[in-house]
């Protein structure tokens, strides 16, 4: 397991699952997750979350386009297609790109 500081105030967690990595970047307002984690559960729990796919590390997550967004993340300004880096800026309290 690897734990890293990402962005201004977020934590990245990487767990080698054998065939792929489980990746999560958690900030105060929400999180970016890889395809290993369940979007429907995040929505049901009213979490501000978004998902990126086809990623192997934290840099991939920040450069990938957001594939899915929960309702609460949309309320913060996270949009499908924006980069993980821009989504993280919003989750950390800053502004992302339009």
PDB file as gemmi writes it, atoms N, CA and C in Angstrom:
CRYST1    1.000    1.000    1.000  90.00  90.00  90.00 P 1                      
ATOM      1  N   UNK A   1       0.849  -1.166   0.000  1.00  0.00           N  
ATOM      2  CA  UNK A   1       0.000   0.000   0.000  1.00  0.00           C  
ATOM      3  C   UNK A   1       0.901   1.237   0.000  1.00  0.00           C  
ATOM      4  N   UNK A   2       0.477   2.243  -0.757  1.00  0.00           N  
ATOM      5  CA  UNK A   2       1.195   3.518  -0.837  1.00  0.00           C  
ATOM      6  C   UNK A   2       0.255   4.650  -0.459  1.00  0.00           C  
ATOM      7  N   UNK A   3       0.720   5.545   0.395  1.00  0.00           N  
ATOM      8  CA  UNK A   3      -0.041   6.730   0.769  1.00  0.00           C  
ATOM      9  C   UNK A   3       0.819   7.938   0.440  1.00  0.00           C  
ATOM     10  N   UNK A   4       0.248   8.888  -0.332  1.00  0.00           N  
ATOM     11  CA  UNK A   4       1.004  10.056  -0.791  1.00  0.00           C  
ATOM     12  C   UNK A   4       0.186  11.325  -0.616  1.00  0.00           C  
ATOM     13  N   UNK A   5       0.881  12.444  -0.408  1.00  0.00           N  
ATOM     14  CA  UNK A   5       0.231  13.748  -0.425  1.00  0.00           C  
ATOM     15  C   UNK A   5       0.041  14.134  -1.891  1.00  0.00           C  
ATOM     16  N   UNK A   6      -1.168  14.546  -2.246  1.00  0.00           N  
ATOM     17  CA  UNK A   6      -1.511  14.941  -3.608  1.00  0.00           C  
ATOM     18  C   UNK A   6      -2.119  16.331  -3.547  1.00  0.00           C  
ATOM     19  N   UNK A   7      -1.751  17.209  -4.487  1.00  0.00           N  
ATOM     20  CA  UNK A   7      -2.314  18.553  -4.505  1.00  0.00           C  
ATOM     21  C   UNK A   7      -1.950  19.320  -3.255  1.00  0.00           C  
ATOM     22  N   UNK A   8      -2.830  20.252  -2.869  1.00  0.00           N  
ATOM     23  CA  UNK A   8      -2.572  21.100  -1.694  1.00  0.00           C  
ATOM     24  C   UNK A   8      -2.780  20.364  -0.381  1.00  0.00           C  
ATOM     25  N   UNK A   9      -3.871  19.599  -0.314  1.00  0.00           N  
ATOM     26  CA  UNK A   9      -4.238  19.030   0.988  1.00  0.00           C  
ATOM     27  C   UNK A   9      -4.918  17.672   0.881  1.00  0.00           C  
ATOM     28  N   UNK A  10      -4.680  16.947  -0.200  1.00  0.00           N  
ATOM     29  CA  UNK A  10      -5.351  15.671  -0.406  1.00  0.00           C  
ATOM     30  C   UNK A  10      -4.405  14.503  -0.166  1.00  0.00           C  
ATOM     31  N   UNK A  11      -4.986  13.335   0.031  1.00  0.00           N  
ATOM     32  CA  UNK A  11      -4.233  12.124   0.270  1.00  0.00           C  
ATOM     33  C   UNK A  11      -4.535  11.113  -0.821  1.00  0.00           C  
ATOM     34  N   UNK A  12      -3.498  10.558  -1.405  1.00  0.00           N  
ATOM     35  CA  UNK A  12      -3.645   9.500  -2.397  1.00  0.00           C  
ATOM     36  C   UNK A  12      -3.382   8.154  -1.751  1.00  0.00           C  
ATOM     37  N   UNK A  13      -4.222   7.188  -2.059  1.00  0.00           N  
ATOM     38  CA  UNK A  13      -4.065   5.831  -1.530  1.00  0.00           C  
ATOM     39  C   UNK A  13      -4.029   4.886  -2.722  1.00  0.00           C  
ATOM     40  N   UNK A  14      -2.995   4.053  -2.775  1.00  0.00           N  
ATOM     41  CA  UNK A  14      -2.812   3.091  -3.863  1.00  0.00           C  
ATOM     42  C   UNK A  14      -2.597   1.711  -3.245  1.00  0.00           C  
ATOM     43  N   UNK A  15      -3.416   0.758  -3.676  1.00  0.00           N  
ATOM     44  CA  UNK A  15      -3.293  -0.610  -3.189  1.00  0.00           C  
ATOM     45  C   UNK A  15      -3.151  -1.530  -4.398  1.00  0.00           C  
ATOM     46  N   UNK A  16      -2.083  -2.308  -4.436  1.00  0.00           N  
ATOM     47  CA  UNK A  16      -1.872  -3.286  -5.498  1.00  0.00           C  
ATOM     48  C   UNK A  16      -2.819  -4.459  -5.269  1.00  0.00           C  
ATOM     49  N   UNK A  17      -3.731  -4.674  -6.212  1.00  0.00           N  
ATOM     50  CA  UNK A  17      -4.722  -5.730  -6.065  1.00  0.00           C  
ATOM     51  C   UNK A  17      -4.335  -6.985  -6.849  1.00  0.00           C  
ATOM     52  N   UNK A  18      -3.141  -6.988  -7.421  1.00  0.00           N  
ATOM     53  CA  UNK A  18      -2.699  -8.149  -8.186  1.00  0.00           C  
ATOM     54  C   UNK A  18      -2.730  -7.880  -9.675  1.00  0.00           C  
ATOM     55  N   UNK A  19      -3.922  -7.733 -10.232  1.00  0.00           N  
ATOM     56  CA  UNK A  19      -4.066  -7.482 -11.665  1.00  0.00           C  
ATOM     57  C   UNK A  19      -4.128  -5.996 -12.006  1.00  0.00           C  
ATOM     58  N   UNK A  20      -4.392  -5.160 -11.026  1.00  0.00           N  
ATOM     59  CA  UNK A  20      -4.487  -3.707 -11.229  1.00  0.00           C  
ATOM     60  C   UNK A  20      -4.368  -3.045  -9.860  1.00  0.00           C  
ATOM     61  N   UNK A  21      -4.290  -1.731  -9.873  1.00  0.00           N  
ATOM     62  CA  UNK A  21      -4.213  -0.968  -8.627  1.00  0.00           C  
ATOM     63  C   UNK A  21      -5.572  -0.376  -8.276  1.00  0.00           C  
ATOM     64  N   UNK A  22      -5.905  -0.387  -6.993  1.00  0.00           N  
ATOM     65  CA  UNK A  22      -7.047   0.353  -6.486  1.00  0.00           C  
ATOM     66  C   UNK A  22      -6.504   1.723  -6.110  1.00  0.00           C  
ATOM     67  N   UNK A  23      -7.077   2.782  -6.696  1.00  0.00           N  
ATOM     68  CA  UNK A  23      -6.582   4.140  -6.498  1.00  0.00           C  
ATOM     69  C   UNK A  23      -7.686   5.054  -5.985  1.00  0.00           C  
ATOM     70  N   UNK A  24      -7.321   5.924  -5.042  1.00  0.00           N  
ATOM     71  CA  UNK A  24      -8.258   6.879  -4.472  1.00  0.00           C  
ATOM     72  C   UNK A  24      -7.491   8.135  -4.102  1.00  0.00           C  
ATOM     73  N   UNK A  25      -8.019   9.293  -4.472  1.00  0.00           N  
ATOM     74  CA  UNK A  25      -7.487  10.567  -3.997  1.00  0.00           C  
ATOM     75  C   UNK A  25      -8.594  11.228  -3.195  1.00  0.00           C  
ATOM     76  N   UNK A  26      -8.364  11.422  -1.899  1.00  0.00           N  
ATOM     77  CA  UNK A  26      -9.370  11.939  -0.968  1.00  0.00           C  
ATOM     78  C   UNK A  26      -9.001  13.350  -0.523  1.00  0.00           C  
ATOM     79  N   UNK A  27      -9.958  14.262  -0.636  1.00  0.00           N  
ATOM     80  CA  UNK A  27      -9.780  15.620  -0.121  1.00  0.00           C  
ATOM     81  C   UNK A  27     -10.889  15.906   0.884  1.00  0.00           C  
ATOM     82  N   UNK A  28     -10.904  17.116   1.423  1.00  0.00           N  
ATOM     83  CA  UNK A  28     -11.907  17.461   2.431  1.00  0.00           C  
ATOM     84  C   UNK A  28     -13.333  17.422   1.883  1.00  0.00           C  
ATOM     85  N   UNK A  29     -13.522  17.857   0.630  1.00  0.00           N  
ATOM     86  CA  UNK A  29     -14.876  17.983   0.079  1.00  0.00           C  
ATOM     87  C   UNK A  29     -15.342  16.787  -0.732  1.00  0.00           C  
ATOM     88  N   UNK A  30     -14.440  15.894  -1.105  1.00  0.00           N  
ATOM     89  CA  UNK A  30     -14.847  14.757  -1.921  1.00  0.00           C  
ATOM     90  C   UNK A  30     -13.658  13.928  -2.347  1.00  0.00           C  
ATOM     91  N   UNK A  31     -13.893  13.027  -3.317  1.00  0.00           N  
ATOM     92  CA  UNK A  31     -12.815  12.159  -3.732  1.00  0.00           C  
ATOM     93  C   UNK A  31     -12.939  11.757  -5.202  1.00  0.00           C  
ATOM     94  N   UNK A  32     -11.773  11.396  -5.743  1.00  0.00           N  
ATOM     95  CA  UNK A  32     -11.661  10.856  -7.097  1.00  0.00           C  
ATOM     96  C   UNK A  32     -11.291   9.390  -6.922  1.00  0.00           C  
ATOM     97  N   UNK A  33     -12.015   8.526  -7.598  1.00  0.00           N  
ATOM     98  CA  UNK A  33     -11.762   7.099  -7.431  1.00  0.00           C  
ATOM     99  C   UNK A  33     -11.581   6.417  -8.778  1.00  0.00           C  
ATOM    100  N   UNK A  34     -10.936   5.267  -8.748  1.00  0.00           N  
ATOM    101  CA  UNK A  34     -10.766   4.472  -9.956  1.00  0.00           C  
ATOM    102  C   UNK A  34     -11.969   3.547 -10.125  1.00  0.00           C  
ATOM    103  N   UNK A  35     -11.973   2.792 -11.187  1.00  0.00           N  
ATOM    104  CA  UNK A  35     -13.086   1.910 -11.507  1.00  0.00           C  
ATOM    105  C   UNK A  35     -13.302   0.761 -10.537  1.00  0.00           C  
ATOM    106  N   UNK A  36     -12.339   0.489  -9.654  1.00  0.00           N  
ATOM    107  CA  UNK A  36     -12.527  -0.565  -8.648  1.00  0.00           C  
ATOM    108  C   UNK A  36     -13.627  -0.213  -7.659  1.00  0.00           C  
ATOM    109  N   UNK A  37     -13.859   1.073  -7.444  1.00  0.00           N  
ATOM    110  CA  UNK A  37     -14.818   1.510  -6.435  1.00  0.00           C  
ATOM    111  C   UNK A  37     -16.180   1.774  -7.076  1.00  0.00           C  
ATOM    112  N   UNK A  38     -17.219   1.681  -6.309  1.00  0.00           N  
ATOM    113  CA  UNK A  38     -18.582   1.663  -6.829  1.00  0.00           C  
ATOM    114  C   UNK A  38     -19.252   3.043  -6.787  1.00  0.00           C  
ATOM    115  N   UNK A  39     -19.566   3.566  -7.967  1.00  0.00           N  
ATOM    116  CA  UNK A  39     -20.183   4.875  -8.098  1.00  0.00           C  
ATOM    117  C   UNK A  39     -21.595   4.908  -7.511  1.00  0.00           C  
ATOM    118  N   UNK A  40     -22.347   3.829  -7.669  1.00  0.00           N  
ATOM    119  CA  UNK A  40     -23.719   3.797  -7.163  1.00  0.00           C  
ATOM    120  C   UNK A  40     -23.746   3.896  -5.638  1.00  0.00           C  
ATOM    121  N   UNK A  41     -22.776   3.275  -4.984  1.00  0.00           N  
ATOM    122  CA  UNK A  41     -22.696   3.375  -3.527  1.00  0.00           C  
ATOM    123  C   UNK A  41     -22.370   4.802  -3.104  1.00  0.00           C  
ATOM    124  N   UNK A  42     -21.422   5.430  -3.786  1.00  0.00           N  
ATOM    125  CA  UNK A  42     -21.073   6.826  -3.474  1.00  0.00           C  
ATOM    126  C   UNK A  42     -22.297   7.731  -3.641  1.00  0.00           C  
ATOM    127  N   UNK A  43     -23.077   7.500  -4.685  1.00  0.00           N  
ATOM    128  CA  UNK A  43     -24.293   8.298  -4.919  1.00  0.00           C  
ATOM    129  C   UNK A  43     -25.301   8.056  -3.793  1.00  0.00           C  
ATOM    130  N   UNK A  44     -25.531   6.805  -3.460  1.00  0.00           N  
ATOM    131  CA  UNK A  44     -26.501   6.456  -2.423  1.00  0.00           C  
ATOM    132  C   UNK A  44     -26.114   7.048  -1.065  1.00  0.00           C  
ATOM    133  N   UNK A  45     -24.817   7.141  -0.794  1.00  0.00           N  
ATOM    134  CA  UNK A  45     -24.343   7.690   0.477  1.00  0.00           C  
ATOM    135  C   UNK A  45     -24.205   9.208   0.452  1.00  0.00           C  
ATOM    136  N   UNK A  46     -24.591   9.828  -0.688  1.00  0.00           N  
ATOM    137  CA  UNK A  46     -24.559  11.276  -0.856  1.00  0.00           C  
ATOM    138  C   UNK A  46     -23.142  11.850  -0.737  1.00  0.00           C  
ATOM    139  N   UNK A  47     -22.163  11.086  -1.254  1.00  0.00           N  
ATOM    140  CA  UNK A  47     -20.786  11.556  -1.280  1.00  0.00           C  
ATOM    141  C   UNK A  47     -20.537  12.396  -2.529  1.00  0.00           C  
ATOM    142  N   UNK A  48     -19.649  13.366  -2.413  1.00  0.00           N  
ATOM    143  CA  UNK A  48     -19.159  14.108  -3.578  1.00  0.00           C  
ATOM    144  C   UNK A  48     -18.002  13.294  -4.138  1.00  0.00           C  
ATOM    145  N   UNK A  49     -18.253  12.602  -5.242  1.00  0.00           N  
ATOM    146  CA  UNK A  49     -17.254  11.695  -5.794  1.00  0.00           C  
ATOM    147  C   UNK A  49     -17.305  11.719  -7.312  1.00  0.00           C  
ATOM    148  N   UNK A  50     -16.174  11.373  -7.903  1.00  0.00           N  
ATOM    149  CA  UNK A  50     -16.120  11.203  -9.350  1.00  0.00           C  
ATOM    150  C   UNK A  50     -15.193  10.039  -9.658  1.00  0.00           C  
ATOM    151  N   UNK A  51     -15.342   9.511 -10.856  1.00  0.00           N  
ATOM    152  CA  UNK A  51     -14.592   8.327 -11.225  1.00  0.00           C  
ATOM    153  C   UNK A  51     -13.793   8.576 -12.499  1.00  0.00           C  
ATOM    154  N   UNK A  52     -12.586   8.025 -12.524  1.00  0.00           N  
ATOM    155  CA  UNK A  52     -11.750   8.013 -13.726  1.00  0.00           C  
ATOM    156  C   UNK A  52     -11.465   6.555 -14.047  1.00  0.00           C  
ATOM    157  N   UNK A  53     -11.253   6.263 -15.311  1.00  0.00           N  
ATOM    158  CA  UNK A  53     -11.044   4.878 -15.729  1.00  0.00           C  
ATOM    159  C   UNK A  53      -9.723   4.735 -16.474  1.00  0.00           C  
ATOM    160  N   UNK A  54      -9.191   3.502 -16.468  1.00  0.00           N  
ATOM    161  CA  UNK A  54      -7.974   3.200 -17.212  1.00  0.00           C  
ATOM    162  C   UNK A  54      -6.726   3.822 -16.619  1.00  0.00           C  
ATOM    163  N   UNK A  55      -6.695   3.996 -15.312  1.00  0.00           N  
ATOM    164  CA  UNK A  55      -5.565   4.657 -14.650  1.00  0.00           C  
ATOM    165  C   UNK A  55      -4.735   3.637 -13.877  1.00  0.00           C  
ATOM    166  N   UNK A  56      -3.435   3.918 -13.778  1.00  0.00           N  
ATOM    167  CA  UNK A  56      -2.530   3.009 -13.081  1.00  0.00           C  
ATOM    168  C   UNK A  56      -1.813   3.670 -11.907  1.00  0.00           C  
ATOM    169  N   UNK A  57      -1.862   5.019 -11.852  1.00  0.00           N  
ATOM    170  CA  UNK A  57      -1.160   5.738 -10.787  1.00  0.00           C  
ATOM    171  C   UNK A  57      -1.830   7.097 -10.582  1.00  0.00           C  
ATOM    172  N   UNK A  58      -1.325   7.861  -9.616  1.00  0.00           N  
ATOM    173  CA  UNK A  58      -1.942   9.144  -9.280  1.00  0.00           C  
ATOM    174  C   UNK A  58      -1.823  10.154 -10.422  1.00  0.00           C  
ATOM    175  N   UNK A  59      -0.696  10.175 -11.130  1.00  0.00           N  
ATOM    176  CA  UNK A  59      -0.554  11.084 -12.274  1.00  0.00           C  
ATOM    177  C   UNK A  59      -1.605  10.779 -13.335  1.00  0.00           C  
ATOM    178  N   UNK A  60      -1.832   9.491 -13.614  1.00  0.00           N  
ATOM    179  CA  UNK A  60      -2.881   9.102 -14.561  1.00  0.00           C  
ATOM    180  C   UNK A  60      -4.234   9.638 -14.105  1.00  0.00           C  
ATOM    181  N   UNK A  61      -4.512   9.540 -12.804  1.00  0.00           N  
ATOM    182  CA  UNK A  61      -5.797  10.009 -12.274  1.00  0.00           C  
ATOM    183  C   UNK A  61      -5.975  11.509 -12.497  1.00  0.00           C  
ATOM    184  N   UNK A  62      -4.907  12.266 -12.271  1.00  0.00           N  
ATOM    185  CA  UNK A  62      -4.998  13.721 -12.419  1.00  0.00           C  
ATOM    186  C   UNK A  62      -5.110  14.138 -13.881  1.00  0.00           C  
ATOM    187  N   UNK A  63      -4.555  13.345 -14.786  1.00  0.00           N  
ATOM    188  CA  UNK A  63      -4.597  13.671 -16.216  1.00  0.00           C  
ATOM    189  C   UNK A  63      -5.807  13.102 -16.939  1.00  0.00           C  
ATOM    190  N   UNK A  64      -6.460  12.125 -16.338  1.00  0.00           N  
ATOM    191  CA  UNK A  64      -7.620  11.486 -16.979  1.00  0.00           C  
ATOM    192  C   UNK A  64      -8.839  12.394 -16.957  1.00  0.00           C  
ATOM    193  N   UNK A  65      -9.725  12.170 -17.899  1.00  0.00           N  
ATOM    194  CA  UNK A  65     -11.013  12.855 -17.895  1.00  0.00           C  
ATOM    195  C   UNK A  65     -11.965  12.171 -16.930  1.00  0.00           C  
ATOM    196  N   UNK A  66     -12.763  12.959 -16.257  1.00  0.00           N  
ATOM    197  CA  UNK A  66     -13.759  12.415 -15.333  1.00  0.00           C  
ATOM    198  C   UNK A  66     -14.825  11.693 -16.146  1.00  0.00           C  
ATOM    199  N   UNK A  67     -15.090  10.433 -15.786  1.00  0.00           N  
ATOM    200  CA  UNK A  67     -16.053   9.612 -16.516  1.00  0.00           C  
ATOM    201  C   UNK A  67     -17.465   9.700 -15.934  1.00  0.00           C  
ATOM    202  N   UNK A  68     -17.570   9.753 -14.623  1.00  0.00           N  
ATOM    203  CA  UNK A  68     -18.872   9.822 -13.947  1.00  0.00           C  
ATOM    204  C   UNK A  68     -18.750  10.719 -12.726  1.00  0.00           C  
ATOM    205  N   UNK A  69     -19.879  11.329 -12.357  1.00  0.00           N  
ATOM    206  CA  UNK A  69     -19.906  12.288 -11.250  1.00  0.00           C  
ATOM    207  C   UNK A  69     -21.172  12.053 -10.425  1.00  0.00           C  
ATOM    208  N   UNK A  70     -21.057  12.091  -9.113  1.00  0.00           N  
ATOM    209  CA  UNK A  70     -22.250  11.999  -8.273  1.00  0.00           C  
ATOM    210  C   UNK A  70     -22.981  13.343  -8.269  1.00  0.00           C  
ATOM    211  N   UNK A  71     -24.216  13.315  -7.861  1.00  0.00           N  
ATOM    212  CA  UNK A  71     -25.022  14.527  -7.784  1.00  0.00           C  
ATOM    213  C   UNK A  71     -24.360  15.573  -6.890  1.00  0.00           C  
ATOM    214  N   UNK A  72     -23.841  15.152  -5.744  1.00  0.00           N  
ATOM    215  CA  UNK A  72     -23.212  16.097  -4.824  1.00  0.00           C  
ATOM    216  C   UNK A  72     -21.947  16.716  -5.436  1.00  0.00           C  
ATOM    217  N   UNK A  73     -21.180  15.940  -6.195  1.00  0.00           N  
ATOM    218  CA  UNK A  73     -19.993  16.484  -6.868  1.00  0.00           C  
ATOM    219  C   UNK A  73     -20.408  17.484  -7.953  1.00  0.00           C  
ATOM    220  N   UNK A  74     -21.499  17.198  -8.653  1.00  0.00           N  
ATOM    221  CA  UNK A  74     -22.007  18.137  -9.662  1.00  0.00           C  
ATOM    222  C   UNK A  74     -22.363  19.474  -9.014  1.00  0.00           C  
ATOM    223  N   UNK A  75     -22.950  19.417  -7.832  1.00  0.00           N  
ATOM    224  CA  UNK A  75     -23.313  20.644  -7.116  1.00  0.00           C  
ATOM    225  C   UNK A  75     -22.084  21.494  -6.784  1.00  0.00           C  
ATOM    226  N   UNK A  76     -20.933  20.851  -6.618  1.00  0.00           N  
ATOM    227  CA  UNK A  76     -19.685  21.577  -6.356  1.00  0.00           C  
ATOM    228  C   UNK A  76     -19.058  22.142  -7.633  1.00  0.00           C  
ATOM    229  N   UNK A  77     -19.524  21.655  -8.795  1.00  0.00           N  
ATOM    230  CA  UNK A  77     -18.989  22.131 -10.063  1.00  0.00           C  
ATOM    231  C   UNK A  77     -18.171  21.111 -10.844  1.00  0.00           C  
ATOM    232  N   UNK A  78     -18.102  19.877 -10.357  1.00  0.00           N  
ATOM    233  CA  UNK A  78     -17.386  18.819 -11.071  1.00  0.00           C  
ATOM    234  C   UNK A  78     -18.243  18.390 -12.263  1.00  0.00           C  
ATOM    235  N   UNK A  79     -17.598  18.249 -13.431  1.00  0.00           N  
ATOM    236  CA  UNK A  79     -18.315  17.869 -14.648  1.00  0.00           C  
ATOM    237  C   UNK A  79     -17.614  16.705 -15.329  1.00  0.00           C  
ATOM    238  N   UNK A  80     -18.397  15.844 -15.968  1.00  0.00           N  
ATOM    239  CA  UNK A  80     -17.813  14.776 -16.781  1.00  0.00           C  
ATOM    240  C   UNK A  80     -16.955  15.405 -17.867  1.00  0.00           C  
ATOM    241  N   UNK A  81     -15.794  14.799 -18.117  1.00  0.00           N  
ATOM    242  CA  UNK A  81     -14.892  15.284 -19.143  1.00  0.00           C  
ATOM    243  C   UNK A  81     -13.799  16.207 -18.630  1.00  0.00           C  
ATOM    244  N   UNK A  82     -14.021  16.865 -17.486  1.00  0.00           N  
ATOM    245  CA  UNK A  82     -12.956  17.724 -16.946  1.00  0.00           C  
ATOM    246  C   UNK A  82     -11.835  16.829 -16.437  1.00  0.00           C  
ATOM    247  N   UNK A  83     -10.651  17.369 -16.291  1.00  0.00           N  
ATOM    248  CA  UNK A  83      -9.519  16.564 -15.831  1.00  0.00           C  
ATOM    249  C   UNK A  83      -9.631  16.279 -14.336  1.00  0.00           C  
ATOM    250  N   UNK A  84      -9.002  15.198 -13.925  1.00  0.00           N  
ATOM    251  CA  UNK A  84      -8.938  14.899 -12.503  1.00  0.00           C  
ATOM    252  C   UNK A  84      -8.260  16.023 -11.731  1.00  0.00           C  
ATOM    253  N   UNK A  85      -7.276  16.659 -12.345  1.00  0.00           N  
ATOM    254  CA  UNK A  85      -6.570  17.774 -11.706  1.00  0.00           C  
ATOM    255  C   UNK A  85      -7.530  18.924 -11.419  1.00  0.00           C  
ATOM    256  N   UNK A  86      -8.387  19.263 -12.384  1.00  0.00           N  
ATOM    257  CA  UNK A  86      -9.348  20.344 -12.180  1.00  0.00           C  
ATOM    258  C   UNK A  86     -10.414  19.958 -11.157  1.00  0.00           C  
ATOM    259  N   UNK A  87     -10.816  18.691 -11.164  1.00  0.00           N  
ATOM    260  CA  UNK A  87     -11.772  18.227 -10.162  1.00  0.00           C  
ATOM    261  C   UNK A  87     -11.167  18.315  -8.765  1.00  0.00           C  
ATOM    262  N   UNK A  88      -9.895  17.941  -8.644  1.00  0.00           N  
ATOM    263  CA  UNK A  88      -9.231  18.006  -7.345  1.00  0.00           C  
ATOM    264  C   UNK A  88      -9.144  19.440  -6.829  1.00  0.00           C  
ATOM    265  N   UNK A  89      -8.901  20.388  -7.733  1.00  0.00           N  
ATOM    266  CA  UNK A  89      -8.864  21.798  -7.325  1.00  0.00           C  
ATOM    267  C   UNK A  89     -10.191  22.212  -6.697  1.00  0.00           C  
ATOM    268  N   UNK A  90     -11.280  21.764  -7.297  1.00  0.00           N  
ATOM    269  CA  UNK A  90     -12.599  22.090  -6.753  1.00  0.00           C  
ATOM    270  C   UNK A  90     -12.794  21.404  -5.405  1.00  0.00           C  
ATOM    271  N   UNK A  91     -12.438  20.132  -5.305  1.00  0.00           N  
ATOM    272  CA  UNK A  91     -12.573  19.414  -4.044  1.00  0.00           C  
ATOM    273  C   UNK A  91     -11.721  20.033  -2.941  1.00  0.00           C  
ATOM    274  N   UNK A  92     -10.606  20.666  -3.314  1.00  0.00           N  
ATOM    275  CA  UNK A  92      -9.739  21.310  -2.327  1.00  0.00           C  
ATOM    276  C   UNK A  92     -10.142  22.747  -2.034  1.00  0.00           C  
ATOM    277  N   UNK A  93     -11.239  23.184  -2.647  1.00  0.00           N  
ATOM    278  CA  UNK A  93     -11.739  24.517  -2.342  1.00  0.00           C  
ATOM    279  C   UNK A  93     -11.383  25.584  -3.339  1.00  0.00           C  
ATOM    280  N   UNK A  94     -10.684  25.230  -4.412  1.00  0.00           N  
ATOM    281  CA  UNK A  94     -10.335  26.191  -5.441  1.00  0.00           C  
ATOM    282  C   UNK A  94     -11.271  26.098  -6.614  1.00  0.00           C  
ATOM    283  N   UNK A  95     -10.883  26.736  -7.683  1.00  0.00           N  
ATOM    284  CA  UNK A  95     -11.682  26.734  -8.900  1.00  0.00           C  
ATOM    285  C   UNK A  95     -11.080  25.785  -9.921  1.00  0.00           C  
ATOM    286  N   UNK A  96     -11.911  25.032 -10.613  1.00  0.00           N  
ATOM    287  CA  UNK A  96     -11.481  24.216 -11.738  1.00  0.00           C  
ATOM    288  C   UNK A  96     -11.767  24.950 -13.026  1.00  0.00           C  
ATOM    289  N   UNK A  97     -11.400  24.353 -14.151  1.00  0.00           N  
ATOM    290  CA  UNK A  97     -11.709  24.955 -15.453  1.00  0.00           C  
ATOM    291  C   UNK A  97     -13.171  24.727 -15.783  1.00  0.00           C  
ATOM    292  N   UNK A  98     -13.727  25.598 -16.649  1.00  0.00           N  
ATOM    293  CA  UNK A  98     -15.112  25.414 -17.109  1.00  0.00           C  
ATOM    294  C   UNK A  98     -15.145  24.425 -18.238  1.00  0.00           C  
TER     295      UNK A  98                                                      
END                                                                             
